[in-house]
Amino acid sequence: MTRGPDAPVVRPRVGRSERLALGMVVVAFAFVLGLWAVLVPPFQAPDEKAHFDTAMHLAIGDRWVGPGDQRFLNAVQAAAGQAAAGTDTMSASSRATVQELRTAHPGIDVGAVDQMTQHPPTAYALQAVVLRLVGFEHLRWDHALLALRLFDALVVLPLPVLAWAAVRRLTRSPRAAVVGAAAVLAVPELASIAASVTNDALTMTLGGVVTVLLVRTMTRDRRRRTLVLLGIALGALVITKGTGLPAVPVVALALLVGPGAPAWGRRLVETLGTLLLAGVVGGWWWVRNLLVYGTLQPDGYAAIRPPQSFPRGQGPDLLTFVDVSWGTVIRTFWGSFGVNAFAALSPWLVVPLTLVTVGVVVVWAFRRSAERRAAVLLAVFPVLLLVAQTLTSVRGYLTTTAVVGTQGRYLFPAVVAVVVLSALAWRRLPLGGRARRLLPVVVVAGAGALAATGLVTARVRLVPGAGYAVWSDGHLGALATGVLALLALAATALAVVAVARTPSPLPGALDDPDRLPR
C-alpha cells in the first residue's frame, strides 16, 4: 500500500559507528578549513580584497550603493599594500590596526571599482556584524580579515552533515552517507574558498540545505513544515548570490513531478506556496533588479571592462572559448589557489578526476530504480549552473573579447546534489563482495589524500619560504598550523577506520517506490 504524504515519519536509527565516522569527518573538515584560513596569505583568495572592502563599507556605516558605484576604501588599499610587501619588508606585528589605517588613509580610491554590490548584501551584512562584534577598529587589519575567514569557515562547516543527511535519506545506507560526507573533503577548492572572505560560503551551505529539503520532499515528506523550511531556505539562497537562482526551477520541478507528489491540485498549491514564500524572503531582490536596472544580474564590472570589438580578422573563436572556459571550470572546481592561479592542482590529476567522476555519474546514477526520478531532478541543479555561467561567459566574450565569468566554484551551491548523484552511481558499480566492502574505505582515504594534496600544493606554491609568518612573527603560527595538520590527519584516519565498521544499507532499502522512506 502506497503511503500518503502525511504518513508517520520513519527515522532509521543512527548507530554508534556511524555517529563516530560522521563526527570524525566533520572534525577533519573543521581542521582543514582552519588550515586554509591561515595558509593563504591575506587578499590572495579570489576577489578577497573586494569582499573584505564591501563588508568594511557596511561595518563603518556606509550605505549600500548600486552595481559599479562602489569604490575601494583607501584603508583597504593600504592594507593590500602592506600585504603585498610581505614579511620580508614588514613584520606581521608591525601591521596597522583598522583604525590606524582609516586615520592615515581616509576616504575612497575614486579610480578603483569594487564590483561586489552587483550581488545582494546578505553575506556582507552578516560579515559586517561579525566585524563589529570583534571590535574590528582596534584589531590589526589582517586579524580582522582572519576573523571573517574563520566566520565563513564556520558557516560552511555543516556541509558534510548536509551531504550525509541527503545521501542517507535517499539510499538508506549509513555507509554511503558517511562516504558522502567525506566526499566534501575531496574538493580542496571548496575548503579553500569557504575559508576565505567571500559570499560563496553562505551560498554553499544554503544550497546544501535546499538540496536536503528537496530530497525529503522526494521521499514522501511534503508536510507543511518541510515546505515552509524549503521556501525559507530557497529565499535565503537567492538573496545571497545569483548562483542560487538555478535552484528555483529545480525546486519547482521537484515539487511538481518529483516522486511521492500528491494529486495535481494539491501539488500545484504546494509548489506555488513554496515559491511565493521564497519570493517574499529573497526573490524580491531580483524583481527589483529588473525594475531598476532592466536586467536580472547587473554587471559590476561594466566600468572596468567596457564593450570593445575584436581586432580585424580576429573574431570570436569557438575553440579558444571552449578551451579557456571549460579548462578554467575544471581547474577552479578541484583546486586553483591564489589570485593568479599559479598554485593549482596538476591537470594530470584534475582531468582524470573529472572524467571518472562525470563518467561514473552519467553511466550509473540514472539507471532504472526507485531513485531515478529523484536523481534526474537533482542533476538539473548543477547542469543549470553550468549552462547559466557558460551563457554569461559567451555574452561577455562577444561583448568584451575576454573569456570571463567561468569558475568551478560557481557549482558549489549544488555540491550536495553532486555528492548524492555520485553516491547513487558508485553504489551501483558491478563489484565483487570484497571490492564492495573496501570501496568506501578507499574513497574516504582518497578524499583525505586529496584534501592534503591541495594544502601541500598551496603551501609550496603560495608562500614558499614564508611559512605562516604572514599572520604572526616567530614560530608560533607554524607550530599551531602543524598541530592543526596532525589533528586533521588523525581525524581522517579515524574516519577511515570508523567507516569500515559502519553498516551497509538498512533493511527495506529502496527497491520499489512504495518503500520510499519518510
C-alpha positions as CSV (number, residue, x, y, z in Angstrom):
1,M,0.0,0.0,0.0
2,T,1.4,3.4,-1.0
3,R,2.0,5.9,1.8
4,G,0.3,9.2,1.7
5,P,2.2,12.4,2.0
6,D,1.2,12.7,5.7
7,A,2.3,9.2,6.8
8,P,4.3,9.0,10.0
9,V,8.0,9.8,9.7
10,V,10.4,6.8,9.7
11,R,13.7,7.7,11.2
12,P,16.2,4.9,10.8
13,R,18.5,4.5,13.8
14,V,21.9,6.1,13.6
15,G,24.4,3.7,15.1
16,R,27.4,4.4,17.2
17,S,29.9,3.6,14.5
18,E,28.0,5.9,12.0
19,R,28.0,8.7,14.5
20,L,31.7,8.3,15.2
21,A,32.6,8.2,11.5
22,L,30.4,11.3,10.7
23,G,31.9,13.1,13.7
24,M,35.4,12.4,12.6
25,V,34.7,13.6,9.1
26,V,33.3,16.9,10.5
27,V,36.3,17.3,12.8
28,A,38.7,16.7,9.9
29,F,36.8,19.2,7.7
30,A,37.0,21.8,10.6
31,F,40.7,21.4,10.8
32,V,41.1,21.5,7.1
33,L,39.1,24.8,7.0
34,G,41.2,26.2,9.8
35,L,44.4,25.3,7.8
36,W,43.1,27.1,4.7
37,A,42.2,30.1,6.8
38,V,45.8,30.6,7.9
39,L,47.5,29.2,4.9
40,V,46.5,31.6,2.1
41,P,48.3,35.0,2.5
42,P,46.0,38.0,3.0
43,F,44.0,39.0,-0.1
44,Q,45.3,36.1,-2.2
45,A,42.0,34.3,-2.2
46,P,39.8,35.0,-5.2
47,D,38.2,38.5,-5.0
48,E,39.0,38.6,-1.3
49,K,40.0,42.3,-1.2
50,A,36.7,43.3,-2.8
51,H,34.7,41.1,-0.5
52,F,36.5,42.5,2.6
53,D,36.1,46.0,1.3
54,T,32.4,45.6,0.9
55,A,32.0,44.2,4.4
56,M,34.1,47.1,5.7
57,H,31.9,49.6,4.0
58,L,28.8,48.3,5.8
59,A,30.7,47.9,9.1
60,I,31.7,51.6,9.2
61,G,28.1,52.6,8.3
62,D,28.3,53.3,4.6
63,R,25.1,52.8,2.7
64,W,24.6,50.1,0.0
65,V,25.2,51.5,-3.5
66,G,24.3,50.4,-7.0
67,P,26.4,47.9,-9.1
68,G,29.6,49.5,-10.2
69,D,29.2,52.6,-8.0
70,Q,31.2,51.4,-5.0
71,R,34.9,52.4,-4.7
72,F,37.6,50.8,-2.6
73,L,38.3,52.3,0.8
74,N,41.8,53.9,0.9
75,A,42.3,52.0,4.1
76,V,41.7,48.6,2.4
77,Q,44.0,49.7,-0.4
78,A,46.7,50.5,2.1
79,A,46.2,47.1,3.8
80,A,46.6,45.4,0.5
81,G,49.8,47.3,0.0
82,Q,51.1,46.1,3.4
83,A,50.1,42.5,2.4
84,A,51.9,42.8,-0.9
85,A,55.0,44.0,0.9
86,G,55.1,40.6,2.7
87,T,57.0,39.8,5.8
88,D,60.4,40.4,4.1
89,T,60.0,44.2,4.5
90,M,57.4,44.4,7.2
91,S,56.9,42.1,10.2
92,A,53.4,40.9,10.9
93,S,53.3,42.5,14.3
94,S,54.0,46.0,12.8
95,R,50.9,45.9,10.7
96,A,48.5,48.7,11.4
97,T,45.1,48.4,13.1
98,V,42.0,49.2,11.0
99,Q,41.5,52.4,12.9
100,E,45.1,53.5,12.2
101,L,44.7,52.7,8.6
102,R,41.5,54.7,8.3
103,T,43.1,57.7,10.1
104,A,46.2,57.6,7.9
105,H,44.2,56.8,4.7
106,P,40.7,58.2,4.9
107,G,38.1,58.2,2.2
108,I,37.9,56.2,-1.0
109,D,40.0,55.5,-4.0
110,V,37.9,57.1,-6.7
111,G,39.7,55.2,-9.5
112,A,39.2,51.7,-8.1
113,V,35.8,50.0,-8.6
114,D,34.7,47.4,-6.0
115,Q,32.2,45.3,-8.1
116,M,30.6,43.4,-5.2
117,T,27.4,45.5,-5.0
118,Q,26.3,43.6,-8.1
119,H,25.3,40.9,-5.5
120,P,22.7,41.1,-2.8
121,P,24.0,42.5,0.5
122,T,23.1,39.5,2.7
123,A,26.5,37.8,3.2
124,Y,28.2,41.2,3.6
125,A,25.7,42.4,6.2
126,L,26.5,39.3,8.3
127,Q,30.2,39.9,7.9
128,A,29.8,43.5,8.9
129,V,28.0,42.3,12.1
130,V,30.9,40.0,12.8
131,L,33.4,42.8,12.3
132,R,31.5,44.9,14.8
133,L,31.2,42.1,17.3
134,V,35.0,41.5,17.3
135,G,35.8,45.3,17.6
136,F,37.4,45.4,14.2
137,E,38.6,49.1,14.5
138,H,41.0,48.1,17.2
139,L,42.3,44.9,15.5
140,R,45.2,44.7,13.2
141,W,43.7,44.7,9.7
142,D,44.9,41.1,9.0
143,H,43.3,39.9,12.2
144,A,40.0,41.5,11.2
145,L,40.4,39.6,7.8
146,L,41.2,36.4,9.6
147,A,38.1,36.8,11.8
148,L,35.9,36.9,8.7
149,R,37.7,33.9,7.2
150,L,37.0,31.9,10.3
151,F,33.4,33.1,10.3
152,D,32.9,31.9,6.7
153,A,34.6,28.6,7.6
154,L,32.1,28.2,10.5
155,V,29.2,29.0,8.1
156,V,30.2,26.1,5.8
157,L,31.1,23.6,8.5
158,P,27.7,21.9,8.3
159,L,28.3,20.9,4.7
160,P,29.4,17.3,5.4
161,V,26.4,16.8,7.7
162,L,24.1,18.0,4.9
163,A,25.7,15.7,2.4
164,W,25.3,12.8,4.9
165,A,21.7,13.6,5.5
166,A,20.8,13.8,1.8
167,V,22.6,10.6,0.9
168,R,21.2,8.6,3.8
169,R,17.7,9.8,3.1
170,L,17.8,8.7,-0.5
171,T,19.9,5.5,-0.2
172,R,19.1,4.4,3.4
173,S,22.7,3.3,3.5
174,P,24.7,4.6,6.6
175,R,28.0,3.7,4.9
176,A,27.1,5.5,1.7
177,A,26.0,8.5,3.8
178,V,29.3,8.7,5.7
179,V,31.3,8.4,2.5
180,G,29.1,11.2,1.0
181,A,30.0,13.4,3.9
182,A,33.7,12.6,3.4
183,A,33.4,13.4,-0.3
184,V,33.3,17.1,0.6
185,L,37.0,16.8,1.6
186,A,37.8,15.6,-1.9
187,V,37.4,19.1,-3.4
188,P,40.3,21.3,-2.0
189,E,39.0,24.4,-3.8
190,L,35.8,24.2,-1.8
191,A,37.6,24.3,1.5
192,S,39.9,27.0,0.2
193,I,37.1,29.3,-0.9
194,A,35.0,28.5,2.2
195,A,37.8,29.6,4.5
196,S,38.3,33.0,2.8
197,V,36.3,36.2,2.9
198,T,33.6,35.5,0.3
199,N,29.9,35.4,-0.3
200,D,30.2,31.8,-1.6
201,A,30.4,30.2,1.9
202,L,26.8,31.1,2.8
203,T,25.7,30.1,-0.7
204,M,27.2,26.7,-0.4
205,T,25.5,25.9,2.9
206,L,22.1,27.3,1.9
207,G,22.4,25.3,-1.4
208,G,23.0,22.2,0.7
209,V,20.0,22.9,2.9
210,V,17.8,23.3,-0.1
211,T,19.1,20.0,-1.5
212,V,18.4,18.1,1.7
213,L,14.9,19.5,1.9
214,L,14.3,18.7,-1.8
215,V,15.4,15.1,-1.1
216,R,12.9,14.9,1.8
217,T,10.1,16.1,-0.4
218,M,11.0,13.5,-3.0
219,T,11.0,10.8,-0.3
220,R,7.4,11.4,0.7
221,D,7.9,14.2,3.2
222,R,5.7,17.0,2.0
223,R,4.5,18.2,5.4
224,R,3.7,21.8,5.7
225,R,6.8,22.3,8.0
226,T,9.1,20.8,5.3
227,L,7.7,23.0,2.6
228,V,7.9,26.2,4.7
229,L,11.5,25.4,5.6
230,L,12.2,24.8,1.9
231,G,10.7,28.1,0.9
232,I,12.7,30.0,3.5
233,A,15.9,28.3,2.6
234,L,15.4,28.9,-1.1
235,G,14.6,32.6,-0.5
236,A,17.7,32.9,1.7
237,L,19.8,31.2,-1.0
238,V,18.7,33.5,-3.8
239,I,19.1,36.7,-1.8
240,T,22.7,35.7,-1.0
241,K,24.0,35.3,-4.6
242,G,22.8,34.9,-8.1
243,T,24.3,31.4,-8.3
244,G,21.4,30.3,-6.2
245,L,18.8,31.3,-8.8
246,P,19.0,27.9,-10.7
247,A,17.7,26.3,-7.6
248,V,14.3,28.0,-8.2
249,P,13.3,25.9,-11.3
250,V,14.8,22.8,-9.6
251,V,12.5,23.2,-6.6
252,A,9.5,23.9,-8.9
253,L,10.2,20.7,-10.9
254,A,10.8,18.6,-7.8
255,L,7.6,19.6,-6.2
256,L,5.6,19.3,-9.4
257,V,6.9,16.0,-10.9
258,G,9.1,14.5,-8.1
259,P,8.4,11.1,-6.7
260,G,5.7,11.0,-4.0
261,A,3.8,14.0,-5.2
262,P,0.1,14.2,-4.2
263,A,-2.8,14.9,-6.6
264,W,-2.3,17.7,-9.1
265,G,-4.5,20.2,-7.3
266,R,-2.5,19.9,-4.0
267,R,0.9,19.8,-5.6
268,L,0.1,23.0,-7.5
269,V,-0.9,24.7,-4.3
270,E,2.2,23.4,-2.5
271,T,4.5,24.5,-5.4
272,L,3.1,27.9,-5.7
273,G,3.0,28.4,-2.0
274,T,6.7,27.4,-1.6
275,L,7.9,29.6,-4.5
276,L,5.8,32.5,-3.2
277,L,7.4,32.2,0.3
278,A,10.8,32.1,-1.4
279,G,9.9,35.2,-3.3
280,V,8.9,37.1,-0.2
281,V,12.1,36.1,1.6
282,G,14.6,36.7,-1.2
283,G,13.2,36.7,-4.7
284,W,12.0,40.3,-4.5
285,W,15.6,41.4,-4.9
286,W,15.8,40.1,-8.4
287,V,12.4,41.6,-9.3
288,R,13.8,44.9,-8.0
289,N,16.8,44.5,-10.3
290,L,14.6,44.0,-13.3
291,L,12.6,47.2,-12.4
292,V,15.6,49.4,-11.5
293,Y,18.3,48.2,-13.9
294,G,16.4,46.3,-16.6
295,T,18.3,43.2,-16.0
296,L,18.3,40.3,-13.6
297,Q,22.0,40.4,-12.7
298,P,23.6,43.9,-13.2
299,D,27.3,43.9,-14.1
300,G,29.5,45.5,-11.5
301,Y,32.4,45.1,-13.9
302,A,30.8,47.3,-16.6
303,A,33.1,50.3,-15.7
304,I,36.1,48.0,-15.6
305,R,35.6,46.1,-18.8
306,P,33.7,48.4,-21.2
307,P,32.5,46.8,-24.5
308,Q,35.0,46.5,-27.3
309,S,35.3,44.9,-30.7
310,F,37.6,42.1,-31.8
311,P,40.6,43.2,-33.9
312,R,40.0,42.9,-37.6
313,G,40.4,39.4,-38.8
314,Q,40.5,38.1,-35.2
315,G,36.8,37.5,-34.5
316,P,35.3,35.1,-31.9
317,D,37.0,31.7,-31.9
318,L,34.9,28.8,-30.6
319,L,37.9,26.5,-29.9
320,T,39.6,29.3,-27.9
321,F,36.5,29.9,-25.9
322,V,35.8,26.3,-25.1
323,D,39.5,25.7,-24.2
324,V,39.7,28.6,-21.8
325,S,36.1,28.4,-20.4
326,W,35.9,24.7,-19.7
327,G,39.6,24.4,-18.8
328,T,39.0,27.1,-16.2
329,V,35.9,25.5,-14.8
330,I,37.7,22.1,-14.2
331,R,40.8,23.7,-12.7
332,T,38.9,26.0,-10.4
333,F,36.5,23.3,-9.3
334,W,39.1,21.0,-7.9
335,G,41.8,23.4,-6.9
336,S,43.3,26.6,-8.2
337,F,44.6,28.6,-5.3
338,G,45.6,32.3,-5.1
339,V,44.5,35.3,-7.2
340,N,47.0,34.5,-10.0
341,A,46.1,30.8,-10.2
342,F,49.8,29.8,-10.1
343,A,49.1,27.4,-7.3
344,A,46.8,24.8,-8.9
345,L,46.5,21.1,-8.8
346,S,48.1,19.3,-11.7
347,P,46.0,18.8,-14.8
348,W,47.3,15.2,-14.7
349,L,45.2,14.9,-11.5
350,V,42.2,17.0,-12.1
351,V,41.4,15.9,-15.7
352,P,41.2,12.1,-14.7
353,L,39.2,13.1,-11.6
354,T,36.7,15.0,-13.7
355,L,36.4,12.2,-16.3
356,V,35.9,9.5,-13.7
357,T,33.5,11.5,-11.6
358,V,31.3,12.6,-14.5
359,G,31.6,9.3,-16.3
360,V,30.5,7.2,-13.3
361,V,27.6,9.5,-12.6
362,V,26.4,9.6,-16.2
363,V,26.6,5.8,-16.6
364,W,25.4,4.6,-13.3
365,A,23.4,7.3,-11.4
366,F,20.3,7.3,-13.7
367,R,19.7,3.6,-14.1
368,R,16.2,2.3,-13.7
369,S,15.4,2.3,-9.9
370,A,13.2,3.9,-7.3
371,E,15.6,6.8,-7.1
372,R,16.0,7.5,-10.8
373,R,13.4,10.3,-11.0
374,A,14.9,12.0,-7.9
375,A,18.4,11.6,-9.4
376,V,17.4,13.3,-12.7
377,L,15.8,16.2,-10.9
378,L,18.8,16.7,-8.6
379,A,21.1,16.7,-11.7
380,V,19.2,19.7,-13.1
381,F,20.8,21.9,-10.4
382,P,24.5,21.6,-11.4
383,V,23.5,21.4,-15.1
384,L,21.7,24.7,-14.9
385,L,24.6,26.3,-13.0
386,L,26.9,25.2,-15.8
387,V,24.6,26.4,-18.5
388,A,24.0,29.8,-16.8
389,Q,27.7,30.6,-16.3
390,T,28.5,29.4,-19.9
391,L,25.9,31.7,-21.4
392,T,27.1,34.6,-19.2
393,S,30.7,33.9,-20.3
394,V,29.6,33.7,-24.0
395,R,27.9,37.1,-23.7
396,G,31.0,38.6,-22.0
397,Y,33.3,37.1,-24.6
398,L,31.3,38.5,-27.5
399,T,31.0,41.9,-25.8
400,T,34.5,42.4,-24.3
401,T,36.6,39.9,-26.2
402,A,37.7,38.4,-22.9
403,V,36.7,34.9,-21.6
404,V,35.5,35.7,-18.1
405,G,32.8,34.6,-15.7
406,T,33.7,30.9,-15.6
407,Q,34.6,29.5,-12.2
408,G,34.3,26.0,-10.9
409,R,33.3,27.4,-7.5
410,Y,30.1,28.7,-9.1
411,L,29.0,25.0,-9.0
412,F,29.4,24.7,-5.2
413,P,25.8,25.7,-4.4
414,A,24.9,22.3,-5.9
415,V,27.8,20.3,-4.3
416,V,25.4,18.3,-2.1
417,A,23.4,17.4,-5.2
418,V,26.6,16.2,-6.9
419,V,27.5,14.2,-3.9
420,V,24.1,12.5,-3.8
421,L,24.4,11.6,-7.5
422,S,27.9,10.3,-7.0
423,A,26.7,8.1,-4.1
424,L,23.9,6.6,-6.2
425,A,26.3,5.9,-9.0
426,W,29.2,4.4,-7.1
427,R,26.9,2.1,-5.1
428,R,25.8,0.5,-8.4
429,L,29.3,-0.3,-9.7
430,P,29.4,-4.1,-10.6
431,L,31.9,-5.0,-7.9
432,G,32.5,-8.2,-6.0
433,G,31.9,-8.6,-2.3
434,R,35.4,-7.8,-1.1
435,A,35.8,-4.9,-3.5
436,R,32.4,-3.5,-2.5
437,R,33.4,-3.6,1.2
438,L,36.8,-1.9,0.5
439,L,35.4,0.8,-1.8
440,P,34.0,3.1,0.9
441,V,37.3,2.9,2.9
442,V,39.3,3.7,-0.2
443,V,37.0,6.6,-1.2
444,V,37.3,8.2,2.3
445,A,41.0,7.7,2.4
446,G,41.3,9.2,-1.1
447,A,39.2,12.2,-0.1
448,G,41.6,12.9,2.8
449,A,44.5,12.5,0.5
450,L,43.1,15.0,-2.0
451,A,42.5,17.4,0.9
452,A,46.1,17.1,1.9
453,T,47.3,17.4,-1.7
454,G,45.5,20.7,-2.0
455,L,47.0,22.1,1.2
456,V,50.5,21.0,0.3
457,T,50.2,22.4,-3.2
458,A,49.1,25.8,-1.8
459,R,51.8,25.7,0.9
460,V,54.6,25.1,-1.5
461,R,53.5,27.5,-4.3
462,L,51.7,30.3,-2.5
463,V,54.1,31.0,0.4
464,P,57.4,29.4,-0.4
465,G,59.9,30.2,2.3
466,A,57.4,32.3,4.3
467,G,55.8,29.6,6.3
468,Y,52.9,31.0,8.3
469,A,54.6,34.2,9.4
470,V,52.2,36.1,7.2
471,W,49.9,36.2,10.2
472,S,52.3,36.2,13.2
473,D,56.0,36.7,13.9
474,G,58.1,33.8,15.1
475,H,57.3,30.1,15.1
476,L,54.0,30.2,16.9
477,G,51.9,30.3,13.8
478,A,53.9,27.5,12.1
479,L,53.6,25.4,15.3
480,A,49.8,25.9,15.6
481,T,49.4,25.1,11.9
482,G,51.4,21.9,12.3
483,V,49.2,20.8,15.2
484,L,46.1,21.5,13.1
485,A,47.5,19.4,10.2
486,L,48.3,16.5,12.5
487,L,44.8,16.7,14.1
488,A,43.2,16.7,10.6
489,L,45.2,13.7,9.6
490,A,44.3,11.9,12.8
491,A,40.6,12.7,12.4
492,T,40.6,11.5,8.8
493,A,42.4,8.2,9.8
494,L,39.7,7.6,12.5
495,A,37.0,8.3,9.9
496,V,38.6,5.7,7.6
497,V,38.5,3.1,10.4
498,A,35.0,4.0,11.5
499,V,33.5,3.9,8.0
500,A,34.8,0.3,7.7
501,R,32.7,-0.6,10.7
502,T,29.6,1.4,9.5
503,P,26.7,-0.9,8.4
504,S,25.7,-1.3,4.8
505,P,22.2,-0.4,3.5
506,L,19.4,-0.7,6.1
507,P,16.6,-3.2,5.8
508,G,14.0,-2.0,3.4
509,A,16.4,-0.3,1.0
510,L,14.8,1.5,-1.9
511,D,13.8,-1.4,-4.1
512,D,10.4,0.0,-5.2
513,P,8.5,3.3,-5.0
514,D,6.2,2.1,-2.3
515,R,9.1,1.6,0.1
516,L,10.5,5.1,-0.1
517,P,11.3,6.3,3.4
518,R,9.8,9.3,5.1
